[in-house]
Structure formats: C-alpha cells, structure tokens
C-alpha cells in the first residue's frame, strides 16, 4: 500500500510541475517588441484612434474585417457604451513553452482600468494578451481576461481582484 501511495504522490508532483512550467515560463529575452505592440494598441484604443489601433492587431482580433469596418465597430461600441480607459499597466512579456526565445509568440500581461455606462465605479481587469510575430511585425492576436484570484496570482503575483462597492 505504501508503494501505491508513493507512486500517486510522485505522479501528482510531476503533473503539478509540468503545469507550473507551462504557466510560469520565463520572461522573454531583452527584446521589448511584444510589449511595444500591446502598448501601441492599447494607447490607440484609449485615445479612440481605432484606425491606428488596427495596425497592431492580427486578423483574428478583427474577425477579418477591414480597417474601416473594424474601426467603425469599435467607435460604435466605445461611444454607445461610454467606454473610458484610464489605466494601462503592461508587464514584461512571458515566453510560452513552445517558443522560449519569444521569436514568434509571447504572452503579455496587462492590468487595465476602465469604466463604462454599465459600470461607472470602474473596473480593474487582469488581462493576458497573446502577441504574435507576422511579416516581421508584432501583432496582438488574442486577449483573455482572468476572473479568478488563483489565475491572477499565477500571472500577477501580489495583485488582488478588487471588491465591487455595494451601492444601495
């Protein structure tokens, strides 16, 4: 019975180690190009320069729309929703296991602070952007928002999801 327990413990340890290796990959080497692509994209979105923001996103982020169509859709969303971005905190790019040198793909964490018509007290979003290199340019390819504290702990050590104010 003890041997079976040891085997289960070893397997559990190995699985946990493999998961943590995937999640806790190293920062990308000194190049800051993946972060620059995200910075340019988010600053353009913050300033509502949607045709400029389009230059920093991949086809998957625009659903294949043209610059004009995508920019008009963003304008409609931002204006109709009263979206205001007032904080961008881009972190160091992280290598993924299949590209440890960050030559073609990286994950760039960001803490975004914004508000809109539906959440006028503001919100803090913990985001992970996948940034890819295409035709010698870095482009934002996808975005994921983290909603659970354990996920935030993995990517943003020391940060906590703020509590919503209870307004009655």
ChimeraX attribute file (.defattr): number of C-alpha atoms within 10 A of each C-alpha:
attribute: neighborCount
match mode: 1-to-1
recipient: residues
	/A:1	5
	/A:2	7
	/A:3	8
	/A:4	9
	/A:5	10
	/A:6	11
	/A:7	11
	/A:8	12
	/A:9	12
	/A:10	12
	/A:11	12
	/A:12	12
	/A:13	12
	/A:14	12
	/A:15	12
	/A:16	11
	/A:17	13
	/A:18	12
	/A:19	11
	/A:20	12
	/A:21	13
	/A:22	13
	/A:23	16
	/A:24	16
	/A:25	14
	/A:26	16
	/A:27	18
	/A:28	23
	/A:29	14
	/A:30	10
	/A:31	13
	/A:32	11
	/A:33	18
	/A:34	28
	/A:35	25
	/A:36	17
	/A:37	22
	/A:38	25
	/A:39	18
	/A:40	18
	/A:41	21
	/A:42	23
	/A:43	17
	/A:44	18
	/A:45	21
	/A:46	19
	/A:47	12
	/A:48	19
	/A:49	16
	/A:50	22
	/A:51	19
	/A:52	17
	/A:53	24
	/A:54	23
	/A:55	17
	/A:56	22
	/A:57	21
	/A:58	19
	/A:59	14
	/A:60	11
	/A:61	16
	/A:62	17
	/A:63	9
	/A:64	11
	/A:65	14
	/A:66	13
	/A:67	16
	/A:68	12
	/A:69	13
	/A:70	19
	/A:71	21
	/A:72	14
	/A:73	15
	/A:74	17
	/A:75	18
	/A:76	12
	/A:77	12
	/A:78	18
	/A:79	14
	/A:80	11
	/A:81	14
	/A:82	14
	/A:83	19
	/A:84	19
	/A:85	19
	/A:86	11
	/A:87	15
	/A:88	17
	/A:89	11
	/A:90	19
	/A:91	16
	/A:92	19
	/A:93	28
	/A:94	26
	/A:95	24
	/A:96	22
	/A:97	15
	/A:98	11
	/A:99	13
	/A:100	17
	/A:101	18
	/A:102	24
	/A:103	15
	/A:104	18
	/A:105	25
	/A:106	29
	/A:107	26
	/A:108	26
	/A:109	24
	/A:110	25
	/A:111	18
	/A:112	18
	/A:113	16
	/A:114	19
	/A:115	17
	/A:116	17
	/A:117	14
	/A:118	10
	/A:119	13
	/A:120	12
	/A:121	12
	/A:122	17
	/A:123	17
	/A:124	16
	/A:125	19
	/A:126	24
	/A:127	21
	/A:128	20
	/A:129	21
	/A:130	21
	/A:131	27
	/A:132	23
	/A:133	19
	/A:134	11
	/A:135	7
	/A:136	8
	/A:137	13
	/A:138	24
	/A:139	28
	/A:140	30
	/A:141	19
	/A:142	17
	/A:143	15
	/A:144	12
	/A:145	16
	/A:146	15
	/A:147	12
	/A:148	11
	/A:149	13
	/A:150	12
	/A:151	14
	/A:152	19
	/A:153	13
	/A:154	13
	/A:155	20
	/A:156	17
	/A:157	10
	/A:158	8
	/A:159	13
	/A:160	14
	/A:161	15
	/A:162	9
	/A:163	8
	/A:164	10
	/A:165	8
	/A:166	5
	/A:167	5
	/A:168	3
